[in-house]
Amino acid sequence: MRTSTLEERIAGNTRDRNVALQAGDTTLRDGERDIMNVCEGSYCRSLPISGRTGFDENCTNGLCYKPNGFNPVVWKNDTFGLSKGQLTGEPPSIEYGKKTFGAQLEGLAKDSNDNPIQPRYLIEVFRKWPPGESNIRDYYRITSRAVGGNITTQILLQEVFLP
């Protein structure tokens, strides 16, 4: 009896982690769409992402630029609004779908109003000389954070995107 209970708990935790992973991955794609300005009507940014325009050290509207590279690391502090498993205030990160008209994700942990806690993302810009090229390019690091069916199941994913 104990073995089957343990196996059920492991299976439940694995499923919950997979839900969070899928939500986080979907949010990375949402960040890519935001950078590429794939949106509808009022969901579009008033000024599309281009180079470092609109990026600042405070991560206003989820757009971060640190002149000294990636220090301090913005995604280690509470820029996602999840502190010790609880939602806190309105963070600078961007909620999934808010800039691209993505449909709300279901099956996630719920907030105090019984709404699914949508994943969030940040976009950091940095400049780099690509190997073999003569011009400097803007790269974007997208960081997404998502929860599973339980708010204590959280996942953080990152990718570097070159449009």
Buried (B, 14 or more C-beta within 10 A) or exposed (E): EEEEEEEEEEEEEEBBBBBBBBBBBBBBBBBBBBBEBEBEEEEBBEEEBEEBEBBEEEBEBBBBBBEEEEEEEBBEEBBBBBEEEEBEEEBBBBBBBBBBBBEEBEEBBEEEEEEBBBBBBBBBBBEEEEEEEEEEEBBBBBBBBBBBBBBEBBBEBBBEBEE
